[in-house]
Amino acid sequence: MHQLDYPCDCNVNCNGGGSKSELLRGGLSSSSGSSRSSSSNNSSSSSGKNVNINIDLGNNDNINIAISNKDNGKVSIDKDNSNNDNSNNNINNGITSVSRSLEKTSAPLSAATVAEHNLEIEKLKQQLKMAQNDASQLKPKKGQKAEPHHREAFTRNTRDFLMALDYVDRDEFGETFDTGGPFDLSWDGNNRVAILYSDGRAFPPRNATTKKYPKSGEVLSVADATKNCINMHVVMTSDSRKNQCIAIVGQYEGFHLQKFMRMTEGERIGERNSDLSVPLRLVNRGMQLNGERSHVLPEAKKTTAFWKLLTPYLDSLSDVLKELKPIAKSVASHNQHNAIVVVVCNFGHAEMLLNFICHARAQGKETLEALDNVLVFATDLETHELVTSMGLTSFYSETVFGNTPSEAAQEYGDERYSRIMLSKVYCVHLVSQLGYDLLFQDVDVIWYKDPLTWFHQEDSPSQKYDIIFQDDGARTLFYAPYSANTGFYYVRNNRRTQNFFNSLLMAGDQILTAASHQSVMITLLAEQASLYALKVKTWNRRTTQFPGGHAFHKRPRFMKQLANRRRERWELGEPSIIKNDGGAFVHPYVFHMSWTVNKDNKLKYFEQMGEWHLNHSCNSDKNGKNATHVAYTPANCCTAKPLVQCHYRDKASIVPCRDAPPATKENLASFW
């Protein structure tokens, strides 16, 4: 039987009348020298009737408290000790201290004396509860080392909101209660979840037994540990957060984290730093040890700039939706799931989009036909004409996208990048308003299979989520708690997701301030998941079906398996069976070249991975906007086999690139 830190059970034998619950609620009362329960009508006579209270401590320990008229009201305490292990030391100490106080009273049972006894008995009950809890903790569970906890804090000072603690297996908990974030692997030191119980009625059943888990050892099952929980708050905290304290306060309900740090004051990053000599003070939840804040308040000029951009969008929204409606309907008609693949692109990134088209055509019939589900939101007229000539559906609105830069961003987070991020918000908002499910993807995503088929599997667990994201891979405060990659995500259209995109639209000044919509979007996801039960899911970065930049830069073994498969695909036709370490086939739906500084590096990585299918004659960046000598058509621009070229020896490649220079200053060894 599993031994949790329960308060003791009290079994009351009332020779003079009165029930167990009555005695425990009301104690004893006196009427004309007799002893009885406070709510009983059966008085005890003075000829030997007495009241016995038996407190069962568990582990074969019992305490009998007898108050009898025979001995002029003398209190006697008998301890039945048939279990002689060390845990009884704490119990004996608790009994002895209270006994000395009770035995001072030897007067007959007057009303005043009985009242005094009642008070002492209540003290005794509290002492026994604490003693029993301490003893239970000192006695190890099967397969566990004894590990004492501060039980007094649980039973005396926090009993109204915190009464006990137990552990369950972390992996089983993550599988049972999906909070939406990417759940990382468990390891020694982070393989259990601590469950705190605020009410004795929430305790696990008394007949619950432990079971042995591969990583966490002998613990209760998650089902048993939470069986009597009507509600449960789940708190995620970093396993790597050093010198951290977590305070749980019994108070009016709060659903947000209040973070205090020993941080010096200062407006600039260089003026702030963690320092144990200064008092704890309230900081924003994204404050880091070096004084850097992950979220910064928008300045007035950013807010004003956004209002100027937002006003024409809202003023023209009805007309734009009216124009877009038949186009979106036509695209969605190519599948049975009312879904549209949404891509936004300016001329500076058109080269990546053209490669996406050519790559999909080269994979075969499935991905070629899936291009019919794509709706490109072109932010300039030149891109709109390119996309149309390549056979895809495109939508362009001067009112909506006229202020979007047509040049490519030089790097992640620069001024152009932040303006382009706003266009990503506009396009998903428009499609959401029209009532369609959508798969949003950046232009640096390539397909191996039609990705919509995964989201539309009827037996897929994805059906229960409103929004599903690729894992960005980062675990910094900037991306907490979801680490959602906003360059590839699927949205099921409903009231919750429509409200989400309405709210995101209004956060444009935050996007301009952060120079990216990613952190702003993640913060809003967390808020609306809590407030409206928006069902958010981020795949774990270990996924083999939807890998991205994290896999490219951090998982060389997986990338070699993928490269082997891709090479056999082109050399031998159909590839042989290649499995990853977990035994699953390495055959992703897509690959997203994220975690890469700029477009030039993305292009080079695609080339040496054998994923570049755009003829160099169709390089829109080199040809320029006014190139009239190039026919941008699939027949002229797309190649059946990849154009492979080595650039870096230390990055993933479909062929060995040992003679190429390193991509980093560390001068790492060759990938192969």
KOLDREN-408836 format. One record per residue: x, y, z of N, C-alpha, C in turn. Coordinates in pm, whole numbers, plus 50000, padded with zeros to 5 digits. Layout:
<pts>
XYZXYZXYZ
...
</pts>
This chain:
<pts>
500854988050000500005000050000500885012450000
500535022149919501335034449909501095043050031
502145047850093502035056050213502285070650179
501205078350176501325092750154501325099650289
501655112350292501695119550417500305124650454
499415115250494498075118850536498085123650680
497145132350720496895134450862496355121450921
496545119551055496155106851116494645105051117
494215092551121492805089151135492475087951282
491355092651323490945091951461489705083351472
489815071951538488685063151563488245065051708
487005069451729486555073351862485565063151916
485825058052035484915049152104484295056752220
483045060152210482405068752310481475060352395
481965055452509481105047752598479975056252652
480235069052662479215077852715478355083852607
478505079752483477685085152375478455095152292
477955097752169478595107352081479335100451970
479235105751850479855099651734481285104551717
482005097351627483385101351596483455115551544
482625118651447482685131951387482285142751485
481315139651571480895149551669482025152851765
482725142251814483805144651909484955152351845
485245149051722486355155951658486025170451625
484735172951599484345186751573484195194651702
483515188451801483165196051920483965192552043
484765181852041485545178052159484645172252265
484835176052391484055170952504483215182152562
482145178352631481365188352704480985182552839
480615191052932480295186453067478915191353106
478135182453165476815186253215476605178853346
476605186253458476415180453592477435169653620
478665172053582479725162853616479835151053525
479055150353419479155139053327479965142953206
480405132753129481195135053009480445130152888
480355138352780479645134452659480115142752542
479675138952424480025147052308479195159552307
479705169752238479035182652240477675182152176
477415172752087476145172352018475325160152056
475745152752157475035140652195474025143552304
472915136552302471915137752407472075126952513
473035117652499473245106652593474335110452691
473955114052812474935118152912475585106052975
476845107353018477545096953092477275098853240
477005088053309476815089053454478165090253521
478155093653650479395095253724479895082253783
479295070853742479675058053803480585050053713
481485056653646482495049153572482425050753423
481385057453373481355059753229482515068753189
483095066253074484215074453032484195076452881
485075084852833485215087352689486615083052646
486685074352545487975069952491488125075252349
489245081252323489565085452186490765077552141
490595069652036491695061651982492145067951851
493415071451846493965077651724494895067751658
494515063251538495295053651462496305061151377
497575059351409498615066551336499095059151213
498615047051190499175039051083500435032151130
500955023051047502155015551084502015008751220
500765004451253500484997351378500715005851502
500655018751492500795027751606499425033051644
499065032351772497775037251819497965044851949
497195055651964497205063552087495805063152146
495675059952272494395060152341494405071352443
493435080252435493265091052532491995088052611
492135086252740490985082952824490775093852927
489585099252932489235109253034488075103353113
488285100553239487315092953318486945100153446
485665098953487485225104453615485755096353733
486155083953705486655075453813487855081653882
488735087453803489995092753855489975107853866
488785113153898488655127653914489075135453790
488765129853675489055137053552490475136053506
491245126853561492645125653521492745120853377
493615126853304493845123053165494935112453159
494625101253094495645090853078495885088252930
497125085952896497495083752756498235070552747
497705061552669498345048652647498735047552501
499945042852477500415041052339500625026352311
499865021352214500055007552170501125007652063
502295002652098503425003452005503854989351966
503304984651858503704971551807504674972751691
505004984951655505974987251547507134995151605
508274988951620509364994851695510435001151607
510075005451485511105011551402511385025851447
512375031651385512825044851429511785055751411
510785053251326509795063751302509015067251426
509005058051529508245060951651508895071651736
510155074751711510825085051792510095098251782
509745102151659509035114751642507675114451710
506995102751701505665101651762505785102751913
506745095651972506935096352117507225110552163
508045117552086508375131252124507135140052124
506295138352021505075146352015504125143252129
503995130252164503085126252272503585131252406
504865129552430505435133152559505235147852589
505495156252488505385170652511503965174852544
502995168452482501595172152508501115165852637
501575153552669501145146552790501485154652914
502695160152916503115167853033502175179453059
501705185452952500795196652967499435192053017
498935180752962497605176052999497555170853142
498625164153187498595157653316498685167453433
498905180253403498885190353509497465192053566
496465188253487495085190153527494555177553593
494125178353720493585166653790492245169653856
491685181453830490415185253892489255177553831
488105176753903486915170353844486525177253715
485685170453639485315175453507484265186453516
484675197953559483795209553552483765214553408
482845223453381482735228853245484035235653204
484605243253296485845250253263486985240453238
487025229853320488095220053303487955212653172
486705208853139486475201953013486875210752895
486545223452904486935232652796488445233152781
489135232952898490595232952893491115220052830
490465208552869490855195952808490645196052657
489515201852616489235202552471490345209752397
490795220852457491855228452393493145220252385
493475213152494494685205152493494575193352397
493375187552389493185176352297493375180952153
492885192852121493075198151985494565199851956
495295204752057496745206052039497375192452018
496885182552098497425169052084497185163451945
495985165551894495655160551761496575166551655
496855179451669497745185851572499175180551585
499615178551711500955173051731501065158951673
500005151051692500035137351642500015136951490
499295146051430499285146751284500695149551232
501345159151294502695162451249503665150951276
503505144551393504385133451424504205122051325
502935119151293502675108351198503205111651060
503065124251018503575128250887505095127050881
505765131650988507225130550992507655115950988
506945107451066507315093351069507125086950932
506045090850864505795085150732506885088850634
507385101250644508435105450554509765098650585
510015096350716511275089950752511325075450710
510155069250698510115055250653510115055150501
511145050050436511225050850289510185042150221
509735046850106508875038650022509705027749956
509055018049902509755007149835510575012749719
511855009749722512725014249613513195028449627
512865035149741513275048949761514145050349885
515025060049883515775063450001514915072450090
515125071150222514405079950313514845094250290
513875103150280514185117150251513215125950328
513605130750445512675138350528512305151550463
511045155350482510555168250435510105176350556
509945189150540509495197650648507985196250662
507585185650730506165182450736505375192550815
505995198950914505255208550996504685219650909
505435223850811504955234450723503725230050646
503685217150610502535212150535501285211150623
501435206650747500255203250827499765214450916
500625222850968500185233151061499985246550993
500985251250923500985265050876500415267050737
500295256250660499785257650522498635248250494
498015242550601497035232050578495825236750499
495535249950496494385254850421494625255150271
495885254150228496135254150084497225244350042
497895237950139498965228650105499105218450218
498815205750185498785195650291499755184150272
500135181050149500995169350128501685170349993
502665161649974503445161349851503705146849811
503695144249681504105131249631504715132849493
505265122049438505975122449311505365112549212
505445116049084505045107048977506095107348868
506015097948777506975097248666506775108948570
507855115748535507775127748452507295124648310
507815113948250507405110748114505925107248107
505445099548205504025095948205503155108348227
503615117348312502865129748335502765137848207
503885139148133503885146748009502975140847903
502895127547900502005120947805500535122547845
500275122847975498895123648024498355137748016
499165147448055498735161448059499605169647965
499135171447844499885178647742499615193547756
500605201047802500445215447819500745223147692
501115216047586501325222547457502765225247421
503615227247520505015230047491505755217647445
506915219447383507715207847340508295200747461
507865188647489508265181547610509605174547587
510635179047657511975173647638512165160647714
513225153447682513515140647743513785142047893
513435131647969513745131148112515135125248132
515765128848242517075123448273517235123348425
518295117148474518545116448616518675130448673
517845133748769517785147248823516575154848773
515925149848668514715156048616513835145048556
513465135248639512655124248590511365122148669
511105131148765509865130548840509165144048839
507855143648862507055155648880506575155749025
506745166849094506275168349231504835173449229
503945166249294502535170349303502255174649447
501765186749464501395192149594499875191649607
499415186949720497975185649744497515196549840
496495204049801496005215049884494835211049972
494345198749957493155194350029493245179350048
492945174550168492995160350194492085152250105
491015158450057490095151249969490705148549831
491805155449801492475153249672493525142349680
493795137149801494835126849816494515114649730
495535107249688495315094849613494525084849697
493875075349633493145064949708494105057549802
493585052949917494435046250014494935032749963
494215026949869494645013949816495555015349695
495965027749664496865029949550498235023849579
498795017349482500115011249498501095017249398
502355016949433503375022349345503715012349236
504315017249132504845008649026506225013848987
507005005248926508385008948893508465014048750
509095025648733509285031848603510765031548567
511085030848437512495029548395513395040748445
512885053048448513725064348484513495069448626
512255069448670511935075748798511875066148915
511895053048888511865043448996510465040549046
510335037949177509085033549237508265045649280
507195048449206506315059649237504875055949202
503945064249245502555062449207502365064749058
501345058549002500975061748865500345075548862
500405082148749499805095348735498295094548756
497675083648708496225081948722495825081548869
496575073948950496245073149093496565086049166
497685092049133498115104249203497165115849180
496465115849068495565127049035494095122949033
493795110949080492435105749068491405114449138
491765120349251490805128149329491015143249314
491815147249216492025161649190490905166849101
490125176149151489095182349067489715192448973
490705199849020491475208548930492945207348967
493795210248870495235208848890495955220148815
496775227448885497605237748824498955231748789
499405233848667500685228448623501665239948606
502795239048673503825249548667505065243648602
505535249848496506765245748430507905254848477
509005248848519510155256748559511415250548499
512355258748462513545253948392514375244948481
514865234048426515735224948500517125230748520
517455241248447518805246948454518845260048531
517725263848594517685276648665518375275148800
519535281148816520335279748938519935290349041
520205287349169519895296549279518435301049274
517545292149238516135295849222515315291249342
514415299549385513425296149487512045297649426
511125288949467509745289649418508835291249539
508105301949545507205304749658505765301949616
505055294149699503635291449677502875298149791
502025307449757501355315849856499865313049855
499305310149972497855308849983497235322649977
496515325449871496035339149846494995338849735
494385350049707493465351449595494135346249468
493365338649388493945331149275494725340049179
495875335049136496685341949036497155332248930
497155336448805497525327548696498765332348621
499435342148676500655347048613501815346148710
502985344448657504195343548737504675357548775
504905359648903505535371948950506995368648982
507895374948912509305371248922510095381948999
510825377449101511685386249178513135381749157
514035391149141515455387949124516305397749204
517475392949243518465401949301519225408249185
518635418849135519125425349014519375440049043
520535444749004520835458949022519945467348932
519705479648972518865488748895519655494248775
518925498448672519565504248556518675503148434
518725513048347517885513048227518515505048114
519845504948108520535498047999521055484448047
521285475547951521735462047984523025462348063
523985470448023525265470948091525195476048233
524075482648268523915488248401523235478448497
522745467248445522035457448527522805444348532
522765437948648523385424748661522875418348790
522875405148795522445398248916523515399949024
523045402249148523975405149257523315400849388
523925390949458523365385849583523355396249695
524075406949679524135417049785522965426849781
522165426549675521025435749664519745428049695
518695434949741517455427849775516725422749651
515915412649672515045407749565514065418649526
513875420749397512915430649350512135425149232
510965430549209510105426149100510725429748966
510805419948877511315422148741510345415748643
510515418748515509675412048417510105397448404
509195388848363509455374548366510565370348270
510905378948176511965375648081513325381148120
513455386348242514745391648285515755380348299
516955382448244518005372248248519095376348347
519955366848381520975369348483521925380548444
522125382448313523035392948268522345406548257
521095407248299520375419948296519595422448168
519685413348072518955415147947517495411047965
516585418847906515165415947911514715410047778
513945399347784513485393147660512355401047596
511645408847674510535416847621510715431347665
510585440347569510795454547594509515462047562
509185471947645507995480047620508145487847489
507095488347407507155496347285507285511247318
508135518047246508225532547260507055539047188
506785551347225505645558447166505775559447014
506995561246964507185562746819506865549746746
507105538146812506765525346751505255523646745
504595527546852503135526446856502505535546751
502995547946742502465557346642502705552346501
503895546946476504225541546343503285530146306
502985521646403502095510446374500675515246348
500225525046424498875530246399498735535346256
499785541546206499735546546068499655535145967
500295523846000500235512145912498905504845925
498385504446047497165496746073495925503546018
495905516746021494695524145982494235520845840
495095521445739494625518045604494205503345592
494855494545669494465480445665493035478645715
492715484745828491365483345884490335490445797
490705501945742489765509345658489385501645532
490325493645481490075486545355489735471845376
489615467445501489475453245531488275446945460
487145453345465485945447645402486125445945252
486695455845186486905455045042487945444345007
489005443445088490045433545062489485419445078
488705417245182488105404045203487165400345089
486445410145040485535407744928486305403644803
487455409944780488285406744665488975393044682
489375390044804490115377744830489195365444834
487965367344870487045356044896486975345944783
486715349944659486635339844552487965333044522
489075340244542490395334344519490665323544623
490385326744749490595317044856489685304844839
488465307144798487525296144777488015286544669
488585292044564489105283844455490275275244502
491185281144582492335273544632491875262544726
490965265644817490495255744915489715244444851
489195246644731488395236344664489235224444618
490575225944620491445215144575491675204444680
491145206544800491225196044903489875195344974
489655184845049488365182345113488315187545257
489275195445294489375199245436489295214245459
488855221745360488665236145377489965242945423
491075238545366492385243345412493145250245300
493955259945339494785267545245496215268245300
497185265645214498595267645250498925282145220
499295289545323499535303945311501035306645310
501475314145207502875318345195502885333145165
503765340645230503905354845201505325357245152
505485365745051506815367544992506945381244927
508125387144942508455399244866509495395644760
509845405144677510735402044565512135397944613
512555403644724513875400444776514035385844815
512925378944846512975364744882512345355844776
512045361444659511365353744554512175341644509
513495342844514514345331644472514075319244556
513905321044686513595309844774512225303944741
511265312544709509925307844674509955299944544
510705304644447510805297544320511425283744339
512415282844428513005269744455512005260444523
511195266044614510145257944678509235251744572
508845259744473507955254844368508645243844287
509875246544247510605236844166510885224044244
511225225344370511505213744454510265204944468
509115211044490507875203344503507545195944373
507785202344261507525195944132508445183944110
509675184944161510655174244138510395161844224
509615163244332509415151944422508425141744368
507565146044277506605136544222505195141844222
504265133044190502875136744170502235142544295
502505136744413501835141044536502105155644567
503365159344569503705173144602503385182744488
503465177944363503105186344249501635190444259
500765180744287499335183744298499045192144423
499845190244527499625197844651499885212744633
500625216544529500855230744503499565238244473
498535230944432497235237344406496615242844534
497065238044651496525242744779497205255344830
498195260244754499005271644800498425284744751
498325294344843497945307944810499085317144855
499755323444758500875332344789500365346544803
500695352844915500405367044933501655374744893
501625380244774502765387944722502705402044777
503815407044829503815420444888504235431244788
504505427144663504795436844558504335430944425
504155439344327503605435244199504545425744125
505855428044137506815419544066506745404944115
506615403044245506505389544299505195383144256
504145390844254502845385844211502925380344067
503615387543979503735383043840504615370643829
505695369943909506565358243909505785345743950
505055346744058504315335244112503265330544013
502575339843954501535336343858502115329143737
503265333943689503885327643573504415313643605
504675310943735505135297643776503975288143804
502755292943786501595284143794500905283643929
501295292144024500635292244154499645303744164
498735302744259497755313344283498385324044371
498205336544332498795347644406497755358444430
497915365544543497045376844575497925388644614
497625400244556498375412344587497405423844609
497635431344717496825443144747497765454544781
497725464944703498565476644727498225483044862
496955482944898496525489045024497115481745144
497105468645138497565460645251499085459945256
499725457545144501155454445142502025465545085
501455476945055502215487544991503395492445071
503345491345205504425496245290505455485445326
505285473545268506215462645297507455464145210
508655463345266509875464345185509925453245080
510395456544960510525446544855511885439744858
512845445444933514185439544943514195428745052
515165419645039515325409245140515925415245266
515555409745380516165413745507517635409445506
518495418045561519915414645566520205404045672
519425404445780519575394645887518315394245970
518235383846052517085382246141516965394146235
515775400446239515515410946335515835425046290
516305427046166516595440846124515285447946088
515395460746050514205468946026513325463245915
513945458645808513155452645700512435440145748
513155432445827512585419945877511325422645959
511365432846045510205435646129509015440146045
509255447645939508145451845851507565439845777
508435430845734507955418745666507115410245761
507465410345891506705402645990505265407445998
505045420345983503675425445984502865419745869
503485418145753502755412445639502375397945667
503185390845747502835377145784501595376845874
501435387145955500255388046040499015391245957
499165400445861498015404345777497445392345701
498315384445640497815373845551497085362945628
497585359045747496875348645823495595354345883
495595367045915494365373345965493275373245859
493645376345736492665376545626492065362745602
492915352545597492415339045571491565334045687
491975337445807491195333645924489815340245922
489765352745882488485359845876487535353545775
488085347345672487255340845570486815326845612
487325321845725486825309245780487545296745735
488775297945686489505286245638490555281545739
490765268345746491955263045811493155267545728
494295269045793495455273445715496735267045766
497625264445674498995260345704499885271745659
500475278745755501385289545718502805284045711
503525288145607504925284145597505755295045533
507005296045578507945305345518508435299845384
509105308445308509575304345175510805295245183
511405293945303512565285045316512155271045364
510885267545342510385254045368510305246545236
510765234045236510625225545117509805213145155
509155207045056508295195445080508945182645026
508795171945104509075158545056507765151045031
506745154545108505395149145094504405160445116
503175158345080502125168345102501895169745252
502225180945314502095182145460500655182245508
499715186645423498325187145467497785173345503
498325162945441497815149545468498055145645614
499135150545673499405147245813498375153645905
498045166045880497105173145967495665168345949
495395161545840494035157245811493795142445839
494755135645900494535121845940493485121446051
492435113646028491335113446124491735108046260
492665098646264493085092746390494305099646450
494705110946390495885117946438495585125546567
496505125246663496305133146786496245148046759
496685152246641496665166446609495265172046598
494275163446584492895168046565492385176046684
492945173846801492425180546921493025194346945
493985198446862494645211246884494105221946789
494125234346839493725245746757494885250546669
496075250946725497265255646652498425246146683
499135241946580500265232846595501495239246530
502585239446606503805246146560504965236346546
505835239446454507145233246453507945238946570
508775230646632509605235046742510765243346690
510905255446742512035263746700513345257446742
513335250646856514555244146905515245251747016
515035264847022515665272947127514925270847259
515675272247369515065271147502515415283347587
515485294847524515765307247596514445313347643
514545323047736513355329647787512595337047677
513315340947574512705348447464511575340647399
511685327347396510715318947327509825310947423
509955313247553509155305647651507685310147645
506735300847667506955286847706506865276847591
506545281347469506245271747362507405269147266
508355278347258509425277247158508835274447020
507765281346989507045279146864507785285846748
508005278146641508575283846520507425289346436
507395302446421506285308946352506465309046201
507425301046152507605299446008506975286745954
506335278846043505615266945998504625262846106
503345265246081502325261546179500965259646110
500145251446174498815248146120497735253346215
496675259046158495605265246237494255259646194
493495254746292492115250546265491195262546293
490385265846197489575277846210488425275646307
488365283946410487265283946505487265297546576
486365299346669486265312346737487535315546815
488145305446873489365307946951490505312846862
490705306446748491825310546662491535323746591
490275326346558489945339346500490225350546600
489845348346725490115358246828491625360046848
492355349146838493815349946854494425359046748
494045357146622494625365246515494145379746521
492935381946572492485395746595493385402546697
493705395246803494565400946908495985403046857
496475393546778497825394946724497925407146632
496875409646557496855421246467497045434246545
496485434846665496555447046745497895448746817
498765438946807500055439446878501195443646787
500885451046682501905454646585503035463046640
502745471846738503835479946795504815471146872
504315460346932505225451046999506085443646896
505485440346782506235433546676507335442546621
507015455246600508035464646552509135466446655
508785466346783509765467946890510675455746901
510065443746894510835431346904511545428046774
511175434746665511725432146531511415418046485
510395412146540509955398746502508585396546563
507755388646495506455385646554506485372846637
507645366046642507715353046707507485354046858
508255362246928508105363247073506755369047111
506265378447031504955384447057503855374047042
503975366046939502985355646913502995345147024
504175341247070504275331147176503675336347306
503955348847340503385354847461501865354947455
501335358347339499875358747322499285344647325
499995334947271499535321047278499395316647423
500395319747505500365315747646499195322147719
498965334847691497865341947757496515336247717
496325333747588495005329047544494805314247571
495875306647583495745292747627495225292447770
495715301747853495275302447992493885308448004
493615318847929492365326347943491195319747871
491435314547750490345309247667490495294347635
491475287847697491735273547669492045271247521
492765280747459493275278647324494215266647328
493975257047244494735244447249495955245547157
497095247647218498345249847145499235237547159
499935234247051500865223147055502115226646974
503285223947034504545225146962505205211446958
505505206746837506245194146826507585195546894
508105184346943509435184747000510495185346890
511595191846918512645193746818513285180646773
512995169646843513525156646802512685150246691
511655157046645510785151346542511575147346417
511165136346356511775132246229510865135546112
509645139946139508695142546031508685157145987
509005166246080508995180546047510265187246101
511435183046056512685188646107512945202646052
513835209646120514185223146078515625226446105
515895239246127517265243846145517975237846265
517225234946369517855228646486518465215246447
517735207346367518265194546321519495196746232
519435206646145520535209146052521825212546127
521715220546232522915225346302523275217146425
522315209846483522555203346612522395188146611
521895182346503521655167846502522355161546381
523665160646383524405155546267524045141146232
523765132846331523445118846302522155117946220
521145125646261519905125746185520125131146044
520925141846033521155147945902521905138445809
522785130145862523475120245778522495109745728
521565105645815520555096045773519675102045663
519295114745681518475121345580519265122945450
520535126945458521355128745338521525115545263
521715104545336521835091445271520565087945195
519455090545256518175087545190517985096245066
518305108945079518125118044967519065114344851
520295110444883521245106744779520755094244703
520265084444777519755072444712518495075444631
517765085344678516545089244605516885093644463
517985100944447518335106044314519245096644236
520035088844307520955079744237520295066644195
519385061744282518805048644257517315048844230
516735060344228515275060944213514635060044349
513905049244375513275047644506514335044244609
514345050844724515395048544824515195035444898
516315030144949516225018445034515745022745171
515425013045255514915016145388516065020545477
515995032545527516985037745620516235041945746
516695037045861516025040045986516905048846074
516225056846156516985064646253517195056346379
517755062646483518105055146603516885049346672
515725055746656514515050846720513805040246640
514315036746524513715026346443512705031346342
512425044446341511445049846246512135053446115
511365052946006511915056545876512235071545874
513365074945815513705089045796513105093445665
511885098045672511175102545552510265114145592
510855126045612510075137445661509025142045561
508085149945613507125156645526507745169245468
508475176645551509065189345508510435190945571
511145200945524512355205445593512335220645592
512605226645707512575241245721513975246145754
514555254045666515915258945686515905271445775
515435269445897515445280145997516815280246067
516935288346172518185289446247519335293646156
519035301646056520055305745959519995320945945
521135327345944521215341845957520505349145844
520745345145718520175352645606519885343545487
519335349545385518935341945266520115335645195
521255342345189522405336945118522865323645177
522915322945309523315310345372522265299445353
521015303045356519955293245332520135286845194
520395295145096520595290244959521785280544954
522885284245017524075275745015523815262445086
523115262745198522815250345270521925241145187
520935247145119520065239145033520865232944918
521785240644862522575235444750523415223444792
524085224244905524945213044939524175201345001
522905203845039522065192845085521335186044969
521515191044847520835185244733519365188644727
519005200644776517605204944778517365217444694
518295220344600518125232244517517785227944375
516625232244327516135228044195515825239944105
516335251644134516085263544054517295266443966
517065267043835518135270543742518705284243776
520025285443760520665298243791520195309443699
519705305943581519195316243489517945323043544
517275316443639516055321943699516315328043837
517555331543862517895338043988517325352143987
516185353744049515475366544045516265377644112
517065374244211517845384344281518885390444187
519565382044109520585387044016519955393443892
518855387743849518205393043728517565406643752
517115409043874516475421843905515005422043869
514325432643912512885433643894512485435443748
513295442143670512885445843534513445436543428
513825424543468514385415043371513285410243277
513435413543148512435409343049512935397742964
514215394242982514795383742898514605369842957
514015368943075513855356043142512385352143144
512125339743103510765334443110510655326243238
509965331843338509815324843466508675314843457
509015303243404508055292243392508695279643448
507895269943493508465257343543509375250543441
508985251043316509785244343213511155250643199
511235263543216512495270543197513325271443326
512665271443440513365274343566513655262043652
512905251343638513005240043731513825228543673
514615222243760515405210643721514855198143789
514935186843718514445174343776515365169243885
516675170743863517645166543963518245178744033
518675177044157519175188544232520505193744178
520725206544196521985212944161522845213544288
523765203944298524545202344421525855210244411
526165217444516527415224844522527865225944666
529135222744692529685223544828530045237944864
529755241544988530115254845038530875254245170
530475245145260531085244245392531315229545429
532495226445476532805212545510532175208045641
531875217645731531375214045863529855214845875
529165216145760527705216145760527195204145682
525945200345713525355188545650525375189845499
525655178645430525715178645284525365164745232
524875164445110524475151745050525695143945001
526795151144977528075144944938529155150745028
530265143845047531345149345129531875162545071
532055172445159532575185445118533845188645197
534745179145203535925180245289536875191445246
536855195045118537775205345069537215219445080
535965220545122535345233845135535795240345266
535695253445277536085260245402535045257745512
535385260345637534405258745745533435270445746
532255268045800531245278545807531455287545928
532185282546027532385290046151533865291846180
534155300746272535535303646309536145292546393
535285283646446535805272846531536625262646453
536535263246320537305254046235536995239446270
535695236346268535245222946306535625212646201
535575199946241535915189146149534855187846042
535175180345938534245178145827533005170645875
531855174145818530595167545851530685152645820
531355149045711531525134945673532895130145716
</pts>
